[in-house]
Structures are given as structure tokens and as C-alpha cells.
Amino acid sequence: MRTLMLRYMACALFAAGLSCAARATEPPHIVNRDGRHALMVDGKPYLVLGAQVNNSSGWPEMLPQVWPAIDALHANTVQVPISWGQIEATQGQFDFSFLDTLLTQAREHKVRLVLLWFATWKNNGPSYAPAWVKLDNRRYPRVLKKDGSTLNSLSPFGTATMDADRSAFVALMTHLRKIDGDRHTVIMVQVENESGTYGTDRDYSAAGDKLLQSPVPPVVLQKTGNAAGSWSQVFGKNAPEYSFAWAVAHYINEVATAGKAVYDLPMYANAALRDPFHPGPPGGYSSGGPTDNVLDIWRAAAPSLDFVAPDIYMREYPKYNAVLSRYRRDDNALFVAETGNDVAYARYVFAALGQQSIGFSPFGMDYTRYSNWPLGAKTIDADTIAPFAANYELLAPLGSLIAGLSIEGKVWGASEPDDIHEQTLDLADWRVHIGYGQPQFGMDAPKGNEKKLGGVLIAQLGKNEYLVTGYHARVNFMPAKGSNSVRFLLERVEEGRYENGQWHFIREWNGDQTDYGLNFTSQPQVLRVKLATY
């Protein structure tokens, strides 16, 4: 099989006549091809194998407890909060010393960064806003409930709040461009964190009432396919939540637009999710935030956001896959911005990549002795990190290759389900049967793994040629649907590794290694498979 060079692929797929060296000078950006997406960094597709630190780890004295976990994880990207209150404790006076320290140490550890702007919203509240904002409810008003009581969330209708947030964010992005504009250590920025409000469907202030009776903006009508009218007329019982989603998204778009004007990095908002099958009423989840039912409104209201990303803390396989499929849209790059750090979550990196995700990032990956159990693991130690580290160690050498093939629609992935022990993937030209919990030798039926760690990733390298890898799973190729009479064989199965984008052959699999399918164990193994008919 032919050697496939990652750098060659990146230029061939994306440069369109522009040299890789020239594109490497461009800031990171998101590209969209036929509804599939890639994050481009220094002229090449980039796969985020990420880790997010705990909320209170974004301080210089905490970083020595961050880097050992990141190194053990084999992460290539770290998400770190930068809070409004941290950089502008006194209005108009900015302190970027932590950001400067963070960039210096990230470069030393050879990782990229995603900055998380904790400002007006952090899990619906203003806890990371400066005291001069969150203690002045007259100037920076909060959301009102229907009964007139006040919630903790800052109102998206607070123009002074928006102006102050926007001003601080512009200062941040201006400083970032100055110190990193030619280095691209920071590759993306999250604008706010889990916006929206619990306890109400909307803000019942005068401004909220006025919006509800105002005309729905044309961009929303176009996106949702509705005729003109007020929010109440167009959306009926959903109008309170939908109009509030518009207000929150518009606010965040204003902040993102101003930041991009000074430094045009990819920007996104993250979502505190509602249950995909039994969501309950708005207010029981974060109303106004980018939940799956208002994504059309968010995409219309916030064009400066490159995408909206889910924070997935649902261990259950059906729920996890439902969230992936709902946030993977033609107009929205899929990125698992946060996910749990318990062992049950590790396998979902394969399903996410199979849905063309640009990256995956478990939360709370540091040694600062904090745990968000029951959403994540009870303790963060070597055993907690191990299954995520194994996946990243396997995927890291393939990252740019996978990202480049994914935007071409040539990547498939699967994670082990909870209750069933086999799956079938349709690759168009072929099908693949995956069994979990089978021995390497013999025809025993799949029984599932004791720990749900199984996952498979497949990428098409050429006609009838595939890259196949994974853990704790058996892979069998089959003819395409409707072609069961086709006779085929595994013409050649190579085990090897990619180094600097070049395939290095180790050995050929045959006999016992292929007679009972391609069996992936706990060892990191990468195969290149060529199929043939006869």
C-alpha cells in the first residue's frame, strides 16, 4: 500500500493552490465542506485531543498541578478559563499576567490552548464577573421571574452589561493577538460558559415583554421556515423560551463580533444540555442557552460564532449518541467541548470522531484534588486518566490524517453500547461488523466488555483501502448491503504506525490474526487493510 503523507494530504485537500507555508501564517480557522468541518491550524487539519482543567485551576500557582495530568493524558490541547473578574478587577484596568504565564508554560509543554471566557455567564450565573458588575444590580440588572422576583443570572437586555463585557473581551483579544498572533498557541476561544437561566423560561423584565411582542427577525424566519409575525404569533407556547434564546445568543454574538474584529480566531459557545428524550419544561434546564431545541435560533442570531458545542455529562449510550447527532449539523461543527472524566466517558471519543467531530475534551483533568462526582470520576488520579490517555496515545499520531479525511466524509467510528454488544457500520462500499467482548481466537458470540471501553475508528485511505484501529473490539468487513454474493478477502493487513505523517510497516497480519476478524485488545494497534474481490 502506498505511503500517505499527512502534510501532502493537508495541502492537497485544503490549500487549493496556496502553499502550506503561506497557509501556516494564517490564524486558526474552521472550514466547511459539504456540511462537514475541520479546524485548520498552521495550514493543516487539526484534531483536538483535549483536556479542560477545573474552573478554579486558572491561576499561576495551580499550573504545576495541571501539567503533570496533561502530560500523562497525551493531550495536545488544554482548555483553561480566563475570567472577567481576573483581568479587570477594577473597571478599565487590565491585568493579563496569568495569560502571559499560561502561554509561556503551554509552549514549554508543547500543547495548544483554548481560552474559556468566563464573564456574564458561567453556568447561568455571574460568579466570574468582577465585583463592580455583580454587586451593582441597578446598572447591571439580573433576570426577573414572572412573579417579579430576581434570579442570579444577568439579563441579556442589560446594555451596560453587554458594553462592559464586550470592552473587556476586546482588551483580551487585543492582548492575545499581540503576544500570540504569530505563534497560534491559542487556537480557539469559548465565549461565555453555559449561558441561559434556570428557574424561568425567559426574562420577565419590560425589555423581555417588549421582545416577545416584537417581529421575529428575518434571519430566524428564514432559518426556521416560518412566516412573518411576532414571537408570540410565530412560536406560540414556545415563544418565551425562543425569544429569550434569541436575546442571549444576540448578546454573545455582539461580544464575539467585537473580539473577532481585533483577532479573528474560531469562537464558539458551549451548551448546558437538556435531556435529549425527556427534557422537561424550560427553566428546569438552562432556558435561553444553546440547547438542542433552539439551535436554529442560535445559528441565526450568532453568526460570529463558528459553532455551538455540547457539554455532555450523560453516561448512557443512547443519550450520548443522541446529543452527538443533534449538534452535528451542516451549519454547525461538532466539538465535544466538555465531557465527564469517569471511565464510562472515555470510549465516546470514537463515536464522536465517527460523527466528524473536530475534537473531544474531558473536564477536570488536573491534580488539584477537585472532583465533580457524580457527573465525573470520584477522584482524579492515574487510574482515572489511564483510559483517556490510552485513546489519545493511539489517536495522536493519526490526528491530522483523521481530521483531513473526516471533512471528506471518509471516517467512521463506534463506541461500545450499554446493553447490546455488536454494531454494523455502513461504509457505502463495504459494511463493518463490530463485536465487543469476544476472545481473539474462535467464534464466540459478543458478550460485551466488563468495563465499557470498546471503540473502533475506520478511515478510508483509497479504493478498498482502510485504516482501522480501536480497543477491545473485533472488526469484520462485509460486502455492501445488497451485495452478499460478492466474494472477497483481506488481500493484505499491515500493522504499523505513523511517524511525521509517514506510514512505517511493522508486520503483516495473517492466519490466526485474521481468520477470526481483526481483534483489537488493550494494546495500541493500527492496521492498514486492503480488500479485494475474486
Secondary structure by P-SEA (a helix, b strand, c coil): cccccaaaaaaaaccccccaaaaaaccccccccccbbbbbcccbbbbcccccccccccccccccccaaaaaaacccbbbbbbcccccccccccccaaaaaaaaaaaaaabbbbbbbbcccccccccccccccccccccccccccccccccccccccccaaaaaaaaaaaaaaaaaaaacccccccccbbbcccccccccccccccaaaaaaaaccccaaaaaaacccccccccccccaaaaaaaaaaaaaaaaaaaaaaaaaccccccccccccccccccccccccccccccccaaaaaaacccccccccccccccaaaaaaaaaaaccccbbbbccccccccccccaaaaaaaacccccccccccccccccccccccccccccaaaaaaaaaacccaaaaaaaaaaacccccccccccccccccccccbbbbbbcccccccccccccccccccbbbbbbccccbbbbbbccbbbbbbcccccccccccccbbbbbbbcccbbbbccccccccccccccccccbbbbbbbbbcc
